[in-house]
Amino acid sequence: MVHARWATLQLVGALLLLLAVLSACSSQSSFASASAAAAPASGSSVLGRPSLSVAFLARVLAAYHSPASDAVQALYDDGVAVGVDPAYALAFFLHESSMGTQGVARVTRSPGNLRCTAAYSCYEGYACFSTWADGFHAWYVLISGPVYAGAGLVTIEQIIPRYAPATENDVQAYIQAVNLAVATWRSGRVLV
């Protein structure tokens, strides 16, 4: 299962790289986006190298008494594999379920409270995973895939209105919560 997950992440990463290279040939602004994936993540773009270390991610998960603490290496490695800063996966996890301690995520092990699809079993309308690592993997595949990054939606302000639409969420509050969490962690502090 681990090898299949890595093979999938490598394929997604290769496809995103190919898409970025092809787009760079057609537009100067796309080249800037492709270059951003090589730099540490900054601002509200989810693309880039990790802005937080594995040790700091573990510290944040521990501060919340997260049941996903044992998945910290997968949280980090899967983000690196697809070029998405793990700080954002963690911020979505915080907003969606207080790091897996609240709501349906306690059962589904879905850090992003992903909705049901044919690819996963379902519980009360949400995709259900056998491990937290599998849940993080699915979140990264979604965010780095054609619905978000592949469609040019790479900032929190672009992603959240589609990810958590206004018909179900306070979009501006969600954006502010994610950006605040990431900025706080990048400053070396832990929110609790």
Number of C-alpha atoms within 10 A of each C-alpha: 7 9 8 9 15 15 12 16 23 15 14 20 20 14 16 20 16 13 14 19 15 14 16 17 10 10 10 10 11 18 16 12 18 21 15 18 20 12 14 16 22 17 11 17 21 28 30 23 22 22 19 19 13 17 12 18 21 19 15 22 24 15 14 17 14 19 15 24 21 15 17 22 15 18 28 25 17 25 28 19 18 28 26 29 26 31 27 24 23 25 22 25 24 25 19 21 19 20 26 28 18 13 12 18 26 17 16 23 24 30 30 26 23 22 14 15 12 7 9 15 14 16 15 11 13 21 23 26 22 13 15 25 24 22 26 28 25 23 23 26 21 16 21 26 17 14 15 19 20 16 10 13 19 20 16 19 18 16 20 22 17 13 17 14 12 12 8 7 13 13 18 12 11 20 21 13 16 24 19 14 22 27 16 13 18 16 10 11 13 17 13 9
